[in-house]
Amino acid sequence: MPATPRPLGTALPAVFPIGLGCMGMSEFYGPADDAESLATLAHALERGVQLFDTADTYGLGANEALLGRFIADGGRARRERMVLATKFGIVRASGAYERRLDNSPAYIRAACEASLKRLGVERIDLYYCHRRDPAVPIEDVVGAMAELVAAGKVRALGLSEVSADTLRRAHAVHPIAALQSEYSLWTREPEREMLPLCAELGTAFVAYSPLGRAFLTGALDTARLAADDFRAHNPRFQGAAAQANTALVDALGDLARDWGLTSAQLALAWLLHRQPHVLPIPGTRRRARLDENVSAAAITLDAGQMARIQAVLDAHPVQGARYPDAGWAGVEAKNT
Ligand SMILES: NC(=O)c1ccc[n+]([C@@H]2O[C@H](COP(=O)([O-])OP(=O)(O)OC[C@H]3O[C@@H](n4cnc5c(N)ncnc54)[C@H](OP(=O)(O)O)[C@@H]3O)[C@@H](O)[C@H]2O)c1
């Protein structure tokens, strides 16, 4: 059964309901393999994926450059099949996770030019403010972003990890096509305020880390994470918290097996069934996993199955914060 496209605001076409997160191709989850990543990007297009998600901070420009290479190799026809999303606002030194935030209008203009150059495109389809810099009022941030739309450098605007108040104020300045925050079986805070608000405003909710950064797939061995893997420093992946969370993943895995699904497919299908404006963007560097993940768009879970998943979640409360201390910088959506 073909998957029904999901809207991404009014300035962009509706897209295949599962996008591709490109971050892990360049940083955070182990070594890069550019050849396999480029093959995975091409395979994603063949499988009908349209929304490709990157950011200037991923690999400090390397991830955008990888996408730029992919686009250059495929020419205009390839570019036209993609809805290309990138982000600005996080400033890091080479090799460092610690960040400072910059949302000043001059920075936004310069960051946009740098992203356009690395991507090798004339226009970014969806440009997000990655993290809020509290020094700059959101009206000024969105004002500067709206000027990029007027100048033809950007088609639509997005915000990441903002509060409901910020989203409302931003949307009053310029339509916000997409709100991107962490949302998955083990991160459900957006259900309280952000999902209903997005539905009210006609803003798509783009769910990042929908596989819990691989934890929810059941395929991750937390004891074997390299020291430079982001997850080795994330409280949910450590010690007693990881052990408790493994019990949750095992129980979900039992359900998935009973239903002939993989754990990754269950995680993605569950998200798609929560609300019709949710667009998950699972990340993978590998074609086989891309196939597995994209297939989740065709899975139907009935009310009884959704209730059984909920019962498992109720029985296994998630342990540990979703970010280490440095990762909370600019995350307004902590409690919403
Ligand atoms: N706005 C923000 O602040 C923010 C923050 C984080 C992420 N993001 C975006 O969201 C995207 C997705 O999130 P994410 O990459 O953090 O996490 P994710 O999609 O939850 O998980 C990605 C991890 O899962 C593994 N994986 C993927 N499919 C799998 C499968 N079927 N079976 C087993 N393992 C599988 C991947 O490894 P392999 O590559 O080896 O397959 C990778 O390590 C990112 O790429 C990025 O574009 C945005």
The ligand as a MOL file (V3000), in Angstrom:
LIG
                    3D

  0  0  0     0  0            999 V3000
M  V30 BEGIN CTAB
M  V30 COUNTS 48 52 0 0 0
M  V30 BEGIN ATOM
M  V30 1 N 17.2680 19.0470 15.6510 0
M  V30 2 C 18.1330 18.4490 16.4100 0
M  V30 3 O 18.5950 18.9930 17.4120 0
M  V30 4 C 18.5750 17.0420 16.0690 0
M  V30 5 C 19.2510 16.2630 17.0270 0
M  V30 6 C 19.6180 14.9600 16.6690 0
M  V30 7 C 19.3050 14.4670 15.3990 0
M  V30 8 N 18.6640 15.2630 14.4940 0 CHG=1
M  V30 9 C 18.3390 14.7680 13.1360 0
M  V30 10 O 17.5520 13.6010 13.2470 0
M  V30 11 C 18.1170 12.5470 12.4840 0
M  V30 12 C 17.7990 11.1910 13.0960 0
M  V30 13 O 18.1790 11.1240 14.4480 0
M  V30 14 P 19.4600 10.3070 14.9380 0
M  V30 15 O 20.3040 9.9670 13.7820 0
M  V30 16 O 20.0110 11.1020 16.0650 0 CHG=-1
M  V30 17 O 18.8550 9.0100 15.6120 0
M  V30 18 P 17.9600 7.7890 15.1340 0
M  V30 19 O 17.4260 8.0220 13.7890 0
M  V30 20 O 17.0270 7.5520 16.2520 0
M  V30 21 O 19.0200 6.5850 15.1290 0
M  V30 22 C 20.1150 6.5750 14.2760 0
M  V30 23 C 21.0000 5.4130 14.6870 0
M  V30 24 O 20.2820 4.1870 14.5320 0
M  V30 25 C 20.9820 3.2700 13.7000 0
M  V30 26 N 19.9540 2.6240 12.8660 0
M  V30 27 C 19.1870 3.1870 11.9140 0
M  V30 28 N 18.3090 2.3200 11.4130 0
M  V30 29 C 18.5140 1.1470 12.0620 0
M  V30 30 C 17.9110 -0.1310 12.0000 0
M  V30 31 N 16.8940 -0.3690 11.1730 0
M  V30 32 N 18.3790 -1.1090 12.8280 0
M  V30 33 C 19.4030 -0.8690 13.6730 0
M  V30 34 N 20.0170 0.3340 13.7870 0
M  V30 35 C 19.5640 1.3340 12.9920 0
M  V30 36 C 21.9640 4.1160 12.9160 0
M  V30 37 O 23.1520 3.4140 12.6550 0
M  V30 38 P 23.7060 3.1700 11.1550 0
M  V30 39 O 23.9880 4.5020 10.5620 0
M  V30 40 O 24.9210 2.3690 11.3740 0
M  V30 41 O 22.6070 2.4400 10.4550 0
M  V30 42 C 22.2580 5.2660 13.8810 0
M  V30 43 O 23.2860 4.9100 14.7660 0
M  V30 44 C 19.6160 12.8910 12.4770 0
M  V30 45 O 20.2990 12.2080 11.4320 0
M  V30 46 C 19.5650 14.3860 12.3170 0
M  V30 47 O 19.3820 14.7150 10.9420 0
M  V30 48 C 18.2870 16.5240 14.8300 0
M  V30 END ATOM
M  V30 BEGIN BOND
M  V30 1 1 1 2
M  V30 2 2 2 3
M  V30 3 1 2 4
M  V30 4 1 4 5
M  V30 5 2 4 48
M  V30 6 2 5 6
M  V30 7 1 6 7
M  V30 8 2 7 8
M  V30 9 1 8 9
M  V30 10 1 8 48
M  V30 11 1 9 10
M  V30 12 1 9 46
M  V30 13 1 10 11
M  V30 14 1 11 12
M  V30 15 1 11 44
M  V30 16 1 12 13
M  V30 17 1 13 14
M  V30 18 2 14 15
M  V30 19 1 14 16
M  V30 20 1 14 17
M  V30 21 1 17 18
M  V30 22 2 18 19
M  V30 23 1 18 20
M  V30 24 1 18 21
M  V30 25 1 21 22
M  V30 26 1 22 23
M  V30 27 1 23 24
M  V30 28 1 23 42
M  V30 29 1 24 25
M  V30 30 1 25 26
M  V30 31 1 25 36
M  V30 32 1 26 27
M  V30 33 1 26 35
M  V30 34 2 27 28
M  V30 35 1 28 29
M  V30 36 1 29 30
M  V30 37 2 29 35
M  V30 38 1 30 31
M  V30 39 2 30 32
M  V30 40 1 32 33
M  V30 41 2 33 34
M  V30 42 1 34 35
M  V30 43 1 36 37
M  V30 44 1 36 42
M  V30 45 1 37 38
M  V30 46 2 38 39
M  V30 47 1 38 40
M  V30 48 1 38 41
M  V30 49 1 42 43
M  V30 50 1 44 45
M  V30 51 1 44 46
M  V30 52 1 46 47
M  V30 END BOND
M  V30 END CTAB
M  END
